Amino acid sequence: MNDGEHREHRDRRAPRSGRPGPRDPLLFWRTLRRETVVSFTRRMTLRHPELRRVVTWPEFVRMAEREGVSVRVLPLSRDGRLLRLGQHVAIQINQALDRTLRTRTGMHELCHLWRDDPGMPCYHAASEDEQVLHPSEEFAEIFAWAVTSPARVHLKGLREEDL
């Protein structure tokens, strides 16, 4: 390994706060973009052991609380959204969804927090009429399904014994 590779590997590590985040923001985001749903889930399992099994509503809420994210279920025109105002982060979920879809939507939004949040005031939500999913939306959809679906027991790398 040459010095450049060693420096890249060292800079990819998450900061000591325990939350994934950039030391070198550009390098960190490029690294995340190459990450698969399986490797991302494995990495997040270190902080959130709930991801070892099918995630249900109580586990989702526990992970959100651990991240300092408030969760609100209320009438919305979309399934859910991630909002940030300064250091306050909230996930809003449509009350019309059943508990399973609320959990899946919440995990989708947590995925955006973990992968896409720049740490400044922002808003994450795909347009309702968007025909083609942005890669970060597609990743969050696959991740949310993978961690909330009982079918994950058939996916190598996401079974409880694999994590």
C-alpha angles and dihedrals in degrees: 000000000000125000093262092054091046091051091048092051092048093048093051093066116108117251119266092258089086095240118105110253145136128288086167101019098201093049092045094052092045090052092050092051090060092049120108124223089251095052091043091051091048092050093048091048088071089066098028112037088181086081090071089079136033105297117234130184097276092050092048091051091048092052092047091050091049088055092048092247120144116220122210128181110204143135109296136167090229135039095261149319142207116229131187128190108177106305094341112100124187136180116208118198128191111253091214090072121093118243094265093052091044089056093047091048091048092051089048090056093044088053089057090050092050097043109023109026111115091194096245131097105299145141127223121197132122119235112262092231096046107133098190119045118232110239092252090052091048091049092049091049093051093044093049092049093045095053097041102039122093085215089075088089085077095053115092109230095026100065115110092249090053094058 
